[in-house]
């Protein structure tokens, strides 16, 4: 389920460029920040989350505060997809606290999803108190997302997840 909205043309351009120029070492011919970004983005989109995480970390470390907001969001998404839920929650937190904008909306979706998945793991381990805390936080994240950004959930995936969270909370009662 996509958390970052990009146009189909941009997505196809990024994928085509990355596929045509990828080298075995995980960089694009010519190198540089743009090439590193294309590698990171392609790795995220193709499911190579360890590579995406490494590339985003490298890119963010070379930028000043505030310059890497979009990268930090994609990094948090990579962590979520790599099942590193606690790390995804931490990476999305500062973005979710920003003034309302599309970055904040996406960060709320990522953090809410990561909290929900972490809660499910806690439930499997029998850690019901921890699961409840995570589920309530996930519920709050997705409620804030849906209240301010319902149009971004055209496919209904966040509404469906909010319903799953409500069901999981009821199961703990």
C-alpha angles and dihedrals in degrees: 000000000000119000097175117062117216130159118263091238092054091046093051091046092051093046094045092047092048094047094047095046104033118126125198092253092066098255134102124244109272095028122213134120096300092052091047089051092051090051091049093048094046090048090052093048094046096047099253092131098165090057092044091051093050093047094047090048090052093047094048093048090059094053133075126245112291094016095089102051096121091043091051090053092050089045090054089049090051090052090050092050090048089057091246091135100165091050091047090051091052094045093050096043099084091045092049089055094057126105110285110283138123092279091055091046092053092044090053090052093048094045093044091050092047091049091050093050091046089051091053090053090049090051090052089053091049093248094138098162091054091044091054092052091050094044093051091049091047090049090052093048093051093043089055090046093050095043094056103023110030090137089064089061096066092144091050095233095133092047089050091049090049088056091050090051090051090050091048090051091051090051090058093054 
